[in-house]
Amino acid sequence: MNPPSEIYNLQLAAAVKKASLPLGKMLALGFLAGACIAFGAATSNMAAHGVANFGLARLVAGSVFPVGLILIVLVGAELFTGNNLMEMAWAEKKITTGGFARNLVWVWLSNLAGSVAVAACVWGSAEWGAGGHALGAYTIKVAAGKAALAPGAAFCSGILCNVLVCLAILAAASSKQTIGKILAIWFPIMAFVLGGFEHSVANMYYLPAGLMALASPDCAAKAAELGIATDALTFWHAARNLLFVTLGNMAGGMVFTAALWGSAQRPSK
């Protein structure tokens, strides 16, 4: 097991590699990470859509969703939320501001592309017709709830989410074995889903998927039948959610995790 001091050193080394990635590799790995998170989101919707009890539905979704981050960590893909931990290397002046910003911007955009691509494929697969279009209606419900969030709520929820995501990544680095990494990731990610916290890359799937499902007459009719409010589910409300959740994720990852934990692990000079 790696001690915290070694986890810190591993994160510094990883950040240096991330900041110097060729653009093509960065985009490919970012696309893959967005797709992985989208797979977790899509399958968690499938698992939870028929569960009537609200808390139990969240628990069921949370038990499935972690597959996304597990895959990302094990295969070495580039995830925007986790890459906020690069702040530690930036504070140590091991990477430049430009290198840090370049990674975050391009990885965010490529995560978006990967997530939307999976949403489009799920739409094309006719999966949302499951349960007499109940899955499509649930997809709309999840997206509409996110789109309706006030900016302050989205920001604060984003902070809470990325503290857990970044701690999961740090915890995974403590293990030298695959099973240890999986377990270290599983429970914090389950906790953020159970808590209903907002993850920008997950929302890159949930929101486009909800808009696509709403555009389907059958899914929209089922949502209306179930009394699901859809007024807030517009492109602009979705974009607003992504903006404030992204800012919250950055605060949670850089300030409340990387800066605090990193300063505690940084060797005294």
PyMOL commands that set and color helices and strands:
alter all, ss='L'
color gray80, all
select helices_A, chain A and resi 4-19+23-48+54-64+67-75+80-91+97-124+127-147+151-172+178-195+200-214+217-225+235-265
alter helices_A, ss='H'
color red, helices_A
deselect
rebuild
show_as cartoon
